[in-house]
Amino acid sequence: MAVSQTIFLQCPSASISPFSAPPSSAINRVSVKFMVSCCSVASPVTLVNGNVDSKPSERNEVRLGLPSKGRMATDTLELLKDCQLSVRQVNPRQYVAEIPLLPNLEVWFQRPKDIVRKLVSGDLDLGIVGLDTVSEYGQGNEDLILVHDALEYGDCHLSLAIPKYGIFENINTLEELAQMPQWTTERPLRVATGFTYLAPKFMNDNGLKHVTFSTADGALEAAPAMGIADAIVDLVSSGTTLRENNLKEIEGGVIVESQAVLVASRKSLTLREGVLDITHEMLERLEAHLRAAGQFMVTANMRGSSAEEVAERILNQTSLSGLQGPTVSPVFCKRDGKVTADYYAIVICAPKKELYKSVQQLRAIGGSGVLISPLTYIFDEETPRWRQLLSNLGMGF
């Protein structure tokens, strides 16, 4: 049975590496009041020195947690599909699915915060969520490891926002907010937020001594106008909602820059059979697809006396260097009964924003028959993030 209680905490500085800036040298204390609901968990855990210590549960399947609803869920499934890792869900009402190309992998649709909690408890091995969710519900747990930190969707940032009017009209920086004489023990700065870990830690790290927090689900932007809060800490995408509610962000008030990330349990990666192999394949597919996004292959024919002469002509143009340089190969034809190579085929990669400029430069130096093709994947000799992951796990490569 769930139990709810009100808790008053004195929150000292704590690190949330690698997601936050280093704390200030002075340790301040912030009074925090919020509601906590306690319920049973699926896996047995042991509390050691205030931390949850869990071992991978006894199961053979590898489990990947994906967001169950909203834009993040849609974009995640789309990205996996683009990487040829389509999720097959027999019944849309079921929470479990599969990726046919990754045998022994179960996909579990969960709320983002539950994905992080279940990674910590050992009920999931991998998950795709926003970095803000990892930071808030992971709370610096060393078992959580970022496998890919930039999946290039779900962009937003967690930020402190204050009214544009009244006593805040001329307050434009976090330092100015902290120095306002209005905040005292009897009359602290009231902050409404759903981030009950990151918000108090941020205030404490930045020297705001007299602060209280209240929680709310949605519509935080209305709290200052209703008089129930002085400021809010919430996720911001475009900032339109803040502006429409006469709120503003301030310099130094961004807590976390966030986007979708692939996160894993360190214990699962090192102890559960199959997790590292599946992680490697997912990482390679994600890296190759994301690297190819917005890149085009440009091919053309060019007359020249030798491959080297053509290559030199190309490399003198700023937009034609490609990923590592142009590929130049002879185009053979038969003339007067003899095989000759008067033309050379060149292949380069060009980003979308440089595409037309690249075509212009190619034509200016004698290129003809220019063909453009979008790229789906660009595989490196080895995925850089894979090498970094093995290094973080203390494994050689």
N, C-alpha and C positions, 0 to 999 in steps of 0.2 A: 504494500500500500504506500502511495506517495505521501511524503511528509513535507510541509512547507514551514519555514521559519525565517524570521528577520535576523540578519547578522550584521553586527557592527565590526568593522575591521580597521586595524591600523596598518596601512600598506607601506612597507619600506621599498626602496628601489630594488628592482629585480631585473635580470637580463632576460631578453627574449631573442637572443642571438639565434639565427643570423638575420632576424627581421627588423631589429630596432637599432637606433643609434645608441652609443655607449652612454650610460647614466652619468649624471653630474657627480662631482666629487662629494658634494654635501648630500647627506641623506635626510630628507624631510619626511614627515609623516602626514598622511591625508586620511581623514575620517570618511569611511565609505559605508553606506547603508543600502542594502538591496535584498530582494527576496531570492531564496534558493530552494529549489524543489529537489528532493532526494528520492531516488527510486532504485530498485535492484538492477544489476547488470547481468548480461548473459554469461560472461566468462568469469571464473573465479579470479580474484586479484588479491594481492597482498600490499598493504600500506607500509612502506619502509621510509622512515625519516620524512614523512609527509608526502612521499611520491608513490605513485602507483607502479608496482613492479609486477609485470605479467609476462608469462612465457607463451609462445604460440600454442594455441589450442590444438588438440589432437584431431586433425583432419587432413585429408590428402589434397583437397582442392585449393587452388590459389584464388583469393577473392579481391575483386576490384570494386571499389565504391564509386558510384556516379551520382550526381545530383538528380533528384527525382522530379523536380518541377521547375518551371520558369525558363527564362532566357538562357541561363547558364546550362540547364539540362539540354535544351535544343542545340546550342552551339557546341556542346561537348560531343553529342552524338554525330553532329555534322563533321566535326574535325576527325573523329575516329573513322567515319565513313570515307572521308577524303584520303585517309591513310590505309585504306583497304582493310579496316578493322571494324566493319559494320556490326552493330549489336543486334542480335536476333532475340526478340521477345515474343514468345508464343502467345501469351495472354497479357494484354496491356494492364490488367489489374494485378498481375503478379509483380513482386519486387525483385525477382531473380531472373536473369537472362544469361546469354552466352555470346561469345565472339567465336564463330566457327573456325576462324584461322588460328586461334590460340587455344588448343586443346587443354583441358584441365583448368581452365579459367572460368570462374563464376563471376558474373556482373550483378552487383546488388545496388538497387536504386534506393537512396537514402537522402534525408535532409543533410545539407552540407555540414552543419555542426555535428551531426551524428556520425558522419564519415570520419571526421577527425577524432572524435571520442572512441570510435571502434577501431581505428588504427592504433590508438594508445592502448586499448584493452586487449588487442590481439585478435579481434573478431574480423578485421579486414587487414589485407596486406598492402594494398595500393589504393590510391584515391585521387580523383581530380576535383579540386575545389578552388575557391579564391584564396589568395595569400592572406587576405584579411581574416578569413575563417580559420586558417591554420594558426595565425598569430594569436587570435582571440581564444580559441578553444584548445590549442596545443600548449599555450602558455610556456613556451620555451622548452618543452619536453625534449630531451636529447635523443629519444627513440625516433622522433620524426625527422625525416631527412628529405630535402627537396631534390627530386630527381631531375625535373625540368622546371625552371623558374620563370618561364616566359612563353606560354602557349598562345599569346597574342589575341586573346579575347577576354571579355569580362573586365575591361579596364575601368577602374574607379580608384578613389582614394578615400581613406578615413580621415576626417578633418574636423577641427573645432570651428564652430560658426557662432557668431554673436549678432545681435540686432544692429541695424544701421543707424538707429535713432537713440534718443535719450542719452544716458550717461556713456553709451558706447560710440557715440557719433564720431568722436575724434580718436578712437582706439583702433589702430591698424596693425599692431604687432603683438605677438605673444608676450613680449617683455613689458609692453605698456599695459596689457591686461593684468599681468602679475603684480604690477606696481600700483594698481588702483587702490586708493585708501578705503574704499567702501567695503572691502572684504576683511572680515574679522571673525573671531571665533563665534561671536553671537550672530553675525550676519555673513555667512560664507557665500561664495559663488556657487550658485545652484546649476548643476549640469544634468540635462536629460540625455540618456544614451542607452543603447542596448549592448554596448561593449563594456561590460563590468570588470574586465581585466585590463584591456589596453588603455581605456580612458583614465582610470585612477593612476596607473603607472606613468602615463605620459605627463599628467599634471604634477605628480610627485617629482619626476625627473627634471621638470622644468621650473621648479621652485614655486609653484602655486600651493601655498600652505593651507589656506582656508577654503576648502572645497567640499561640497556634498553632492552625491549622485542619486538620481532617481531613474528607474527603468521604465521604458514604455515600448510598446510594440506598434511601430508605424506612426506616421503623422507627427514625428518629432518637431518638424518645422513650426507647428502651431504652439508649442510649449511656451516660448518666450512671450508671444502675443497674448496668451491666456494668463500670463503671470505666474505660471507654475515652475518656470525655470528661467535663468538668466542667459544660458547658452546651451548649445547642443553639441554632441559628438556623433556624427553619422557618416554614412557612405555618400560620396558625391561623385556624380558622373559628369554631367554637363554644367551643373551649377544653376540650372534654370529654376528648379524648385526653391532653392535658397533665395534667389533674387525675387521671385514672385511672392515670397513671404517676408520680404524686407530684412533678410539676413545676409551676412557677408562672411567670407573666410578672411583670415588674417595671416600676415607673414609669420612663418614659423609654426603654424597651426596644423600642418599636415602630419598625421601620425604614421600612416602606412600607405605607400603606393601599391596598389593591388591589381592583379590580373589572375587568370586561371593558371594553376600550377599542377604538376604531377608530383604527389608526395607519397612516401612509402614508410613502412615500419622498418627500422634498422634491424630489429630482431628477426623479422620475417625474411629480410634480404640475406641475412647471414645464417639463419637456422632452418628455415622452411625450404624443402626441396622444390625446385621449379620456379621460385619467385624471382631469382636473379636472372634466369634465362628469359622469362616472360618480360621482365623489366627491360632487358637489353633489346629485345625485338621491338617492344613498344617505343622505346627511346629512339632507336634507329629510324623507325618509320616516321615518328613525329619530327625529328630533326631534319630528315631528308625532305619531308613535305613542306615544313615551315621555311626551310632555306630556299626552296624553289618558288615559294609564293611571290608573285610579282616579277619573276624572272622569265625571260624569253630567249629562245635559241634563234640566232640570226645566221643564215647561211647565204652565201653569194659566190659568184664566179668572178675571177679577176685575172686579167692578162698579166704575165710577168715572165722574166727570164729565168727565175729560180724560186724555190720555196722560200729561201732566206730573204731574197729581195722583196717578195710580197709581204713577208712577215715584218720586215723593217718598215715598210710603207704603212702597214696597219698600226704597229706599235707607236708610230709617231703621232697618232690621233688619240686624244684624251679619252674618248668614249668607246674605244674598241679593244681594250685590254682583256676583257672577259674575266673569268674567275681566276685563271692562272696565266692566261695568254691565249692567243688565237691558235686554232688547229688549222694547218695549211697542208693540203694534199693535192697532187697533180690530177688534172682532168685529162684523160687520154682520148685522143681521137686519131683517125686514120686519114692522112693527107698524102696524095701522090703515092699511094701504096705503102706508106711508112707510118708507123705508130709514133705520134709526137704528143707533147704536152705543152701547148701554148697558154693554156689557162690553168688556174689553180682554184680549187674550192676552199673557201675559208669558213670556219664555224666559230662563233663567239657567243657568249651569254651577255645579255644586256638587261638591266632593270627597266621596268615599265616606264618610269619617269625619264629615262635616258634613251628610250627606244627610237623615237623619231630623229633625235640628234645623231644616234649611231648610224641609222640608215642614210642620213644626209652625208655624213663623213665617209661612209663606204662608197657611195656613188661619186663623191668628189675625187676619190683616188682611183677610180676605174672599176668599181664594183658594179655588177649587173645581175639580173635574175635573183634579186634579193627575196628570200623566203623567211617568214616569221612563224615560229611555233611556240606555244606556251609550254612551260616545263612543269612536270608533276612532282618529280623527286630530284634532289641533288645529294647523292651519297658521298660522304667523305671517306678517306681511307679508313678512318676510325672516328666514331662520334666523339667530339670533345667532351660532352657532358658525361659520356660513359667512362672515360678516363678519370674525370673528376669524381664520379660516384665511387669507382673502385678505390681511389685515393682516400675518400672520406670514410670508406669502410675498412681501410687498412689492408687492402688487397693489392697485390702486384698485378701488372698487366704487361 
